[in-house]
């Protein structure tokens, strides 16, 4: 859980994470998905 505390998540991502936990995903799987999502969010900001 410590990674989730380190990354300040947007509210919509927080909801997704809770859903993923309920679906039974492992912590490392959720971390990986969050990494991809936040990376995509950051890179799309830089493009504009």
Secondary structure, DSSP 4 states (H G I P E B T S, - for coil): -HHHHHS---HHHHHHHHHHHHHT--HHHHHHHHHHHHHHHHHHHHH-
